[in-house]
Structure formats: C-alpha cells, structure tokens
Amino acid sequence: MPTPSRYYSSTAAKTTLSSSVDSSSASILLAAPSGLPSQYPFTLILEKDSANEEIVTVTGLVGSSYSVTRGVDGSTAK
C-alpha cells in the first residue's frame, strides 16, 4: 500500500500554542496535542480565521516540540 502524501485525524481537538513563535521558528509547542496523527506529515492551521492565519506542515516530533514547515499553501510565516 503506498504512503499517503499527508496523514489526517478526524478527532484532533482545538488547542493553543504553549510558547510564542516568531516567523523564523521551525518548531512549535502545543498546549494540549490531543487526537493528532501519530504519523507524518500532517497539516495544522494556526490562528484559524484570523488575520494571523498560517498553514504549517508538521514533519515530526522532537521531544514535545513539533517540527514544522512554515507558510504552506500560500500562507505567510507570521
């Protein structure tokens, strides 16, 4: 069976960032990462439906920080 280009979850819970992120950050720390996929890559939307909305691709987990590719799908790293 081929590997999908992105994994997904229908049970991911809304959460917040536990630390600030600047436009050059390559990782994020989530307050309560519940229901997220355990395989990579998958997509997250930060600050959804706001002027600061950004789409990121999560490429892995290092400790409790998620490694991300910023500014995906035409969004801008905020």
N, CA, C and O atoms as CSV, one atom per row, in Angstrom:
chain,resi,resn,atom,element,x,y,z
A,1,MET,N,N,0.837,-1.163,0.000
A,1,MET,CA,C,0.000,0.000,0.000
A,1,MET,C,C,0.894,1.243,0.000
A,1,MET,O,O,1.809,1.324,0.820
A,2,PRO,N,N,0.663,2.214,-0.891
A,2,PRO,CA,C,1.505,3.408,-0.933
A,2,PRO,C,C,1.258,4.320,0.271
A,2,PRO,O,O,0.171,4.335,0.849
A,3,THR,N,N,2.283,5.068,0.625
A,3,THR,CA,C,2.180,6.011,1.733
A,3,THR,C,C,1.413,7.247,1.287
A,3,THR,O,O,1.698,7.784,0.217
A,4,PRO,N,N,0.449,7.714,2.073
A,4,PRO,CA,C,-0.287,8.926,1.679
A,4,PRO,C,C,0.626,10.143,1.747
A,4,PRO,O,O,1.623,10.139,2.468
A,5,SER,N,N,0.282,11.179,0.996
A,5,SER,CA,C,1.118,12.369,0.999
A,5,SER,C,C,0.965,13.150,2.297
A,5,SER,O,O,1.878,13.882,2.680
A,6,ARG,N,N,-0.164,13.013,2.980
A,6,ARG,CA,C,-0.385,13.637,4.282
A,6,ARG,C,C,-1.321,12.746,5.098
A,6,ARG,O,O,-2.227,12.110,4.559
A,7,TYR,N,N,-1.083,12.717,6.391
A,7,TYR,CA,C,-1.963,11.984,7.292
A,7,TYR,C,C,-2.994,12.954,7.857
A,7,TYR,O,O,-2.823,14.169,7.757
A,8,TYR,N,N,-4.052,12.432,8.445
A,8,TYR,CA,C,-5.103,13.297,8.980
A,8,TYR,C,C,-5.721,12.657,10.214
A,8,TYR,O,O,-5.484,11.487,10.514
A,9,SER,N,N,-6.511,13.444,10.916
A,9,SER,CA,C,-7.249,12.957,12.074
A,9,SER,C,C,-8.623,13.606,12.070
A,9,SER,O,O,-8.755,14.801,11.806
A,10,SER,N,N,-9.618,12.830,12.357
A,10,SER,CA,C,-10.967,13.391,12.490
A,10,SER,C,C,-11.304,13.641,13.956
A,10,SER,O,O,-12.421,14.049,14.274
A,11,THR,N,N,-10.340,13.397,14.857
A,11,THR,CA,C,-10.589,13.568,16.289
A,11,THR,C,C,-9.668,14.596,16.944
A,11,THR,O,O,-9.648,14.702,18.170
A,12,ALA,N,N,-8.908,15.353,16.158
A,12,ALA,CA,C,-7.994,16.348,16.729
A,12,ALA,C,C,-8.788,17.429,17.453
A,12,ALA,O,O,-9.769,17.956,16.929
A,13,ALA,N,N,-8.349,17.745,18.653
A,13,ALA,CA,C,-9.017,18.762,19.468
A,13,ALA,C,C,-8.349,20.120,19.274
A,13,ALA,O,O,-7.141,20.203,19.054
A,14,LYS,N,N,-9.140,21.174,19.358
A,14,LYS,CA,C,-8.620,22.526,19.269
A,14,LYS,C,C,-7.690,22.765,20.453
A,14,LYS,O,O,-8.001,22.370,21.577
A,15,THR,N,N,-6.553,23.408,20.209
A,15,THR,CA,C,-5.588,23.689,21.266
A,15,THR,C,C,-4.916,25.025,20.999
A,15,THR,O,O,-5.244,25.711,20.032
A,16,THR,N,N,-3.989,25.385,21.848
A,16,THR,CA,C,-3.240,26.636,21.699
A,16,THR,C,C,-1.747,26.339,21.704
A,16,THR,O,O,-1.319,25.245,22.072
A,17,LEU,N,N,-0.961,27.331,21.290
A,17,LEU,CA,C,0.489,27.219,21.387
A,17,LEU,C,C,0.892,27.464,22.831
A,17,LEU,O,O,0.321,28.330,23.493
A,18,SER,N,N,1.878,26.705,23.335
A,18,SER,CA,C,2.323,26.934,24.710
A,18,SER,C,C,3.479,27.900,24.796
A,18,SER,O,O,3.888,28.267,25.898
A,19,SER,N,N,4.008,28.315,23.691
A,19,SER,CA,C,5.062,29.330,23.696
A,19,SER,C,C,4.928,30.163,22.430
A,19,SER,O,O,4.323,29.743,21.444
A,20,SER,N,N,5.506,31.350,22.487
A,20,SER,CA,C,5.404,32.229,21.319
A,20,SER,C,C,6.240,31.682,20.169
A,20,SER,O,O,7.207,30.948,20.370
A,21,VAL,N,N,5.843,32.056,18.968
A,21,VAL,CA,C,6.509,31.601,17.754
A,21,VAL,C,C,6.790,32.831,16.904
A,21,VAL,O,O,5.897,33.646,16.672
A,22,ASP,N,N,8.030,32.968,16.439
A,22,ASP,CA,C,8.306,34.068,15.522
A,22,ASP,C,C,8.381,33.520,14.104
A,22,ASP,O,O,8.308,32.309,13.897
A,23,SER,N,N,8.527,34.405,13.136
A,23,SER,CA,C,8.437,33.988,11.731
A,23,SER,C,C,9.573,33.077,11.283
A,23,SER,O,O,9.495,32.487,10.206
A,24,SER,N,N,10.630,32.949,12.090
A,24,SER,CA,C,11.737,32.067,11.697
A,24,SER,C,C,11.741,30.741,12.456
A,24,SER,O,O,12.605,29.898,12.213
A,25,SER,N,N,10.797,30.544,13.366
A,25,SER,CA,C,10.748,29.304,14.151
A,25,SER,C,C,10.475,28.104,13.252
A,25,SER,O,O,9.660,28.167,12.331
A,26,ALA,N,N,11.175,27.012,13.542
A,26,ALA,CA,C,10.979,25.777,12.781
A,26,ALA,C,C,10.307,24.708,13.627
A,26,ALA,O,O,10.188,23.557,13.205
A,27,SER,N,N,9.866,25.089,14.824
A,27,SER,CA,C,9.154,24.138,15.667
A,27,SER,C,C,8.119,24.885,16.497
A,27,SER,O,O,8.237,26.086,16.742
A,28,ILE,N,N,7.099,24.140,16.925
A,28,ILE,CA,C,6.044,24.706,17.764
A,28,ILE,C,C,5.766,23.750,18.912
A,28,ILE,O,O,5.960,22.540,18.799
A,29,LEU,N,N,5.313,24.315,20.004
A,29,LEU,CA,C,4.950,23.541,21.181
A,29,LEU,C,C,3.474,23.775,21.440
A,29,LEU,O,O,3.048,24.911,21.649
A,30,LEU,N,N,2.689,22.701,21.426
A,30,LEU,CA,C,1.245,22.802,21.623
A,30,LEU,C,C,0.879,22.543,23.074
A,30,LEU,O,O,1.478,21.691,23.730
A,31,ALA,N,N,-0.115,23.286,23.580
A,31,ALA,CA,C,-0.541,23.147,24.974
A,31,ALA,C,C,-1.140,21.771,25.252
A,31,ALA,O,O,-0.812,21.146,26.261
A,32,ALA,N,N,-2.008,21.297,24.373
A,32,ALA,CA,C,-2.689,20.015,24.598
A,32,ALA,C,C,-2.891,19.313,23.255
A,32,ALA,O,O,-3.975,19.385,22.677
A,33,PRO,N,N,-1.858,18.640,22.758
A,33,PRO,CA,C,-1.954,17.988,21.443
A,33,PRO,C,C,-2.759,16.693,21.491
A,33,PRO,O,O,-2.189,15.602,21.511
A,34,SER,N,N,-4.063,16.814,21.509
A,34,SER,CA,C,-4.943,15.657,21.630
A,34,SER,C,C,-5.539,15.264,20.280
A,34,SER,O,O,-6.086,16.102,19.562
A,35,GLY,N,N,-5.426,13.986,19.949
A,35,GLY,CA,C,-6.058,13.458,18.748
A,35,GLY,C,C,-5.305,13.714,17.457
A,35,GLY,O,O,-5.831,13.438,16.378
A,36,LEU,N,N,-4.084,14.235,17.537
A,36,LEU,CA,C,-3.307,14.491,16.317
A,36,LEU,C,C,-2.787,13.183,15.730
A,36,LEU,O,O,-2.622,12.203,16.457
A,37,PRO,N,N,-2.526,13.156,14.426
A,37,PRO,CA,C,-1.972,11.938,13.821
A,37,PRO,C,C,-0.642,11.566,14.473
A,37,PRO,O,O,0.083,12.443,14.943
A,38,SER,N,N,-0.324,10.301,14.503
A,38,SER,CA,C,0.953,9.845,15.059
A,38,SER,C,C,1.991,9.628,13.969
A,38,SER,O,O,3.145,9.308,14.255
A,39,GLN,N,N,1.574,9.805,12.713
A,39,GLN,CA,C,2.489,9.675,11.583
A,39,GLN,C,C,2.574,11.018,10.878
A,39,GLN,O,O,1.687,11.860,11.016
A,40,TYR,N,N,3.642,11.210,10.127
A,40,TYR,CA,C,3.923,12.499,9.490
A,40,TYR,C,C,4.116,12.314,7.999
A,40,TYR,O,O,4.526,11.244,7.550
A,41,PRO,N,N,3.825,13.350,7.230
A,41,PRO,CA,C,3.438,14.710,7.589
A,41,PRO,C,C,1.929,14.869,7.742
A,41,PRO,O,O,1.149,14.081,7.207
A,42,PHE,N,N,1.532,15.912,8.490
A,42,PHE,CA,C,0.144,16.327,8.552
A,42,PHE,C,C,0.097,17.850,8.633
A,42,PHE,O,O,1.111,18.493,8.901
A,43,THR,N,N,-1.059,18.413,8.404
A,43,THR,CA,C,-1.222,19.861,8.315
A,43,THR,C,C,-1.925,20.403,9.554
A,43,THR,O,O,-2.865,19.796,10.067
A,44,LEU,N,N,-1.452,21.557,10.026
A,44,LEU,CA,C,-2.123,22.296,11.096
A,44,LEU,C,C,-2.415,23.705,10.596
A,44,LEU,O,O,-1.667,24.250,9.785
A,45,ILE,N,N,-3.495,24.284,11.077
A,45,ILE,CA,C,-3.803,25.683,10.788
A,45,ILE,C,C,-3.664,26.448,12.099
A,45,ILE,O,O,-4.356,26.161,13.076
A,46,LEU,N,N,-2.766,27.420,12.107
A,46,LEU,CA,C,-2.545,28.246,13.291
A,46,LEU,C,C,-3.340,29.532,13.160
A,46,LEU,O,O,-3.408,30.116,12.078
A,47,GLU,N,N,-3.941,29.973,14.251
A,47,GLU,CA,C,-4.724,31.220,14.278
A,47,GLU,C,C,-5.822,31.215,13.203
A,47,GLU,O,O,-6.015,32.199,12.489
A,48,LYS,N,N,-6.525,30.100,13.109
A,48,LYS,CA,C,-7.553,29.923,12.075
A,48,LYS,C,C,-8.571,31.063,12.073
A,48,LYS,O,O,-9.013,31.530,13.123
A,49,ASP,N,N,-8.927,31.494,10.869
A,49,ASP,CA,C,-9.929,32.540,10.638
A,49,ASP,C,C,-9.566,33.884,11.270
A,49,ASP,O,O,-10.445,34.652,11.661
A,50,SER,N,N,-8.269,34.160,11.366
A,50,SER,CA,C,-7.827,35.464,11.866
A,50,SER,C,C,-6.856,36.071,10.848
A,50,SER,O,O,-6.469,35.414,9.882
A,51,ALA,N,N,-6.476,37.306,11.071
A,51,ALA,CA,C,-5.503,37.964,10.194
A,51,ALA,C,C,-4.135,37.296,10.275
A,51,ALA,O,O,-3.305,37.481,9.384
A,52,ASN,N,N,-3.891,36.525,11.329
A,52,ASN,CA,C,-2.605,35.841,11.513
A,52,ASN,C,C,-2.638,34.370,11.106
A,52,ASN,O,O,-1.729,33.613,11.448
A,53,GLU,N,N,-3.669,33.964,10.386
A,53,GLU,CA,C,-3.780,32.553,9.990
A,53,GLU,C,C,-2.546,32.115,9.215
A,53,GLU,O,O,-2.062,32.817,8.327
A,54,GLU,N,N,-2.054,30.939,9.575
A,54,GLU,CA,C,-0.909,30.347,8.884
A,54,GLU,C,C,-1.115,28.840,8.808
A,54,GLU,O,O,-1.580,28.217,9.763
A,55,ILE,N,N,-0.769,28.269,7.681
A,55,ILE,CA,C,-0.847,26.820,7.498
A,55,ILE,C,C,0.574,26.275,7.579
A,55,ILE,O,O,1.483,26.787,6.926
A,56,VAL,N,N,0.757,25.231,8.387
A,56,VAL,CA,C,2.063,24.600,8.539
A,56,VAL,C,C,1.941,23.107,8.281
A,56,VAL,O,O,0.891,22.507,8.511
A,57,THR,N,N,3.018,22.521,7.805
A,57,THR,CA,C,3.100,21.071,7.678
A,57,THR,C,C,3.963,20.560,8.813
A,57,THR,O,O,5.114,20.972,8.959
A,58,VAL,N,N,3.414,19.663,9.617
A,58,VAL,CA,C,4.160,19.053,10.709
A,58,VAL,C,C,4.937,17.877,10.129
A,58,VAL,O,O,4.359,16.974,9.523
A,59,THR,N,N,6.265,17.900,10.324
A,59,THR,CA,C,7.123,16.882,9.721
A,59,THR,C,C,7.688,15.896,10.729
A,59,THR,O,O,8.301,14.900,10.345
A,60,GLY,N,N,7.488,16.164,12.025
A,60,GLY,CA,C,7.984,15.241,13.038
A,60,GLY,C,C,7.793,15.787,14.434
A,60,GLY,O,O,7.357,16.923,14.623
A,61,LEU,N,N,8.122,14.965,15.403
A,61,LEU,CA,C,8.025,15.331,16.810
A,61,LEU,C,C,9.383,15.088,17.444
A,61,LEU,O,O,9.916,13.980,17.382
A,62,VAL,N,N,9.949,16.141,18.064
A,62,VAL,CA,C,11.228,16.041,18.761
A,62,VAL,C,C,10.965,16.415,20.209
A,62,VAL,O,O,10.738,17.586,20.516
A,63,GLY,N,N,10.994,15.440,21.097
A,63,GLY,CA,C,10.602,15.688,22.481
A,63,GLY,C,C,9.124,16.034,22.504
A,63,GLY,O,O,8.290,15.210,22.129
A,64,SER,N,N,8.789,17.245,22.940
A,64,SER,CA,C,7.396,17.688,22.929
A,64,SER,C,C,7.159,18.797,21.903
A,64,SER,O,O,6.078,19.385,21.863
A,65,SER,N,N,8.162,19.080,21.078
A,65,SER,CA,C,8.032,20.117,20.042
A,65,SER,C,C,7.807,19.485,18.674
A,65,SER,O,O,8.465,18.511,18.307
A,66,TYR,N,N,6.871,20.053,17.933
A,66,TYR,CA,C,6.595,19.585,16.581
A,66,TYR,C,C,7.454,20.356,15.590
A,66,TYR,O,O,7.443,21.587,15.585
A,67,SER,N,N,8.194,19.647,14.755
A,67,SER,CA,C,8.965,20.281,13.682
A,67,SER,C,C,7.993,20.638,12.573
A,67,SER,O,O,7.155,19.820,12.194
A,68,VAL,N,N,8.097,21.866,12.046
A,68,VAL,CA,C,7.134,22.321,11.047
A,68,VAL,C,C,7.817,22.993,9.866
A,68,VAL,O,O,8.909,23.549,9.979
A,69,THR,N,N,7.139,22.922,8.741
A,69,THR,CA,C,7.476,23.717,7.562
A,69,THR,C,C,6.475,24.849,7.553
A,69,THR,O,O,5.267,24.616,7.530
A,70,ARG,N,N,6.970,26.079,7.571
A,70,ARG,CA,C,6.115,27.256,7.717
A,70,ARG,C,C,5.604,27.754,6.382
A,70,ARG,O,O,6.184,27.470,5.334
A,71,GLY,N,N,4.505,28.506,6.431
A,71,GLY,CA,C,3.980,29.213,5.277
A,71,GLY,C,C,3.563,28.310,4.127
A,71,GLY,O,O,3.892,28.588,2.974
A,72,VAL,N,N,2.855,27.249,4.420
A,72,VAL,CA,C,2.427,26.263,3.411
A,72,VAL,C,C,1.161,26.753,2.714
A,72,VAL,O,O,0.404,27.551,3.268
A,73,ASP,N,N,0.943,26.276,1.513
A,73,ASP,CA,C,-0.276,26.537,0.746
A,73,ASP,C,C,-0.559,28.034,0.564
A,73,ASP,O,O,-1.709,28.473,0.607
A,74,GLY,N,N,0.509,28.801,0.360
A,74,GLY,CA,C,0.349,30.230,0.083
A,74,GLY,C,C,0.219,31.099,1.313
A,74,GLY,O,O,0.087,32.316,1.186
A,75,SER,N,N,0.252,30.513,2.512
A,75,SER,CA,C,0.186,31.347,3.721
A,75,SER,C,C,1.585,31.901,4.007
A,75,SER,O,O,2.570,31.448,3.423
A,76,THR,N,N,1.663,32.866,4.894
A,76,THR,CA,C,2.921,33.522,5.243
A,76,THR,C,C,3.282,33.183,6.679
A,76,THR,O,O,2.414,33.156,7.552
A,77,ALA,N,N,4.569,32.922,6.930
A,77,ALA,CA,C,5.024,32.693,8.307
A,77,ALA,C,C,4.789,33.964,9.099
A,77,ALA,O,O,5.290,35.025,8.726
A,78,LYS,N,N,4.045,33.878,10.172
A,78,LYS,CA,C,3.666,35.059,10.976
A,78,LYS,C,C,4.492,35.158,12.229
A,78,LYS,O,O,4.308,36.085,13.018
